[in-house]
Amino acid sequence: MKKWIFKILGLVIGIVLLLGFYSNSSSFIEKQDWKYAEGTNIGDWLSKNSFKIKDGIIETSQGKAKIVFCYGQELIIENLKTKERGFYINKS
């Protein structure tokens, strides 16, 4: 009985980790539309073709910022100069 519990628990943890890594990947973030919520701002609307991501840095025509984390529905960025954080909401 205990072996089944550990196998199921291991499978669930593995799936959660894979989803976490995918939602933080550049390919996932680039395929989404993001709307500005609060904090530092690099554009009010980040559509699929209006920004580039390279080495964890998101670049738009209005500026650059470091990607801190993406929860799938929320993108957290940090201004490279001031270290102020900004939040964007997934609208895809």
C-alpha positions, 0 to 999 in steps of 0.5 A: 500500500505504501509503495502506491502512495509514493509512486502517485506522490512522485508522479504528482510532484513530477507533473507540478515541477514540469508545469512550473518549468514550462510556465517560466520558459521564454517560449511560454511567456512569448506566446502570451499577451500580457496586460500591465497591472502595477509597479514598474512598467515596460509597456501597457500591453505586451502582445505576442510580437511586441517584445523579445526575451533573451537570457532572462531579459525582456525587451520592448520598445519602452525599456528592458527588465529582468524576468523574476517569475511567471506563475502562468497567470502573472508575470513578475519583472524587475527594472534593471536600474531601480530594482523595482518590481512590476506585475503583468496579468496574462490575457491569453 
